[in-house]
Amino acid sequence: MTAVPPAPRPFPVRGRAVGIVGLVGALLFGFYFFVPTLFPRMEAVVYAARPSTSEIVAVGAQYQQLVTFGTWLQATGAALCVVFFIGVLFLTAANGTAPAYVVLFGGSVLVALVLLEGVFTLTWVSASTAGIATSARVGFDLMSRFIQVFPLVPAPAVYLPLGYLLLRSGLLPRWLAWVAAGLGAAFLLVGLLEVFLPFAQAFAAGLAGLQAFWIITAGIVLIARGEARTPHPSAASAIPEQ
């Protein structure tokens, strides 16, 4: 008879570690949006409704290293936030369920979207440095569409099922679970409104800031509680505390 290999030992998922990952990711992501406000010339272009091509090229060439660093902040922060979402799924004992797969799908789309935005951002600054105004303009315009795409799929796909799972698990205070579900619904609504109302983009930016505060708050709660749980090999079974 063929020997059956022993089942792999479940890896412990610790609430404190998950909270730290989420906290760091949200802070990096928030710092990415805050950095341009420290440089008035950059802020006037990055957060302007319709900057001129000459302004885009000038700022991209002047702040190439800073913008590149911002791309790292955004990509790393987003990746850590997605790891935080995955850790929360394990802590809720929901890994392997349908809502959990939706969260994983939303997180995958989010990381892909952020990396794609990073490509456009780097195209903007590299073309600006080389003096290729047309490529710089195209790269900047594509980069700035992130805030419009984010509410369409990744944000609702993450926060709606995550809020549902948190309400069922009791991992976090119920008000935090309701806020997560509310964020998902609000993102879904704003994504629809953006189709008809251009100014709805401002609401998307506000919700993006609110989600950072939610992750920070949830991370602090998990750090304070410091629970450690181990995922069971069966997706349907509960994860016992250690």
ZIPE-V248191 format. One record per backbone hydrogen bond with DSSP energy under -1.0 kcal/mol. CO is the residue of the C=O (numbers start at 1). NH is the residue of the N-H. Records with the same first field share a line. If there is no record, write none. Layout:
CO->NH / NH
//
This chain:
13->229
14->18
15->19
16->20
17->21
18->22
19->23
20->24
21->25
22->26
23->27
24->28
25->29
26->30
27->31
28->32
29->33
30->34
31->35
34->37
35->38
36->39
39->43
40->44
42->45 / 46
43->47
45->48
52->56
53->57
54->58
55->59
56->60
57->61
58->62
59->63
63->67
64->68
65->69
66->70
67->71
68->72
69->73
70->74
71->75
72->76
73->77
74->78
75->79
76->80
77->81
78->82
79->83
80->84
81->85
82->86
83->87
84->88
85->89
86->90
87->91
88->92
89->94
90->93
94->97
97->101
98->102
99->103
100->104
101->105
102->106
103->107
104->108
105->109
106->110
107->111
108->112
109->113
110->114
111->115
112->116
113->117
114->118
115->119
116->120
117->121
118->122
119->123
120->124
121->125
122->126
123->127
124->128
125->129
126->130
127->132
131->133
132->136
133->137
134->138
135->139
136->140
137->141
138->142
139->143
140->144
142->145
143->146
145->148 / 149
146->150
149->152
150->155
153->157
154->158
155->159
156->160
158->162
159->163
160->164
161->165
162->166
163->167
164->168
165->169
166->170
173->177
174->178
175->179
176->180
177->181
178->182
179->183
180->184
181->185
182->186
183->187
184->188
185->189
186->190
187->191
188->192
189->193
190->194
192->195
193->196 / 197
197->200
198->201
199->202
200->204
201->205
202->206
203->207
204->208
205->209
206->210
207->211
208->212
209->213
210->214
211->215
212->216
213->217
214->218
215->219
216->220
217->221
218->222
219->223
220->224
221->225
222->226
227->15
228->242
229->13
240->230
//
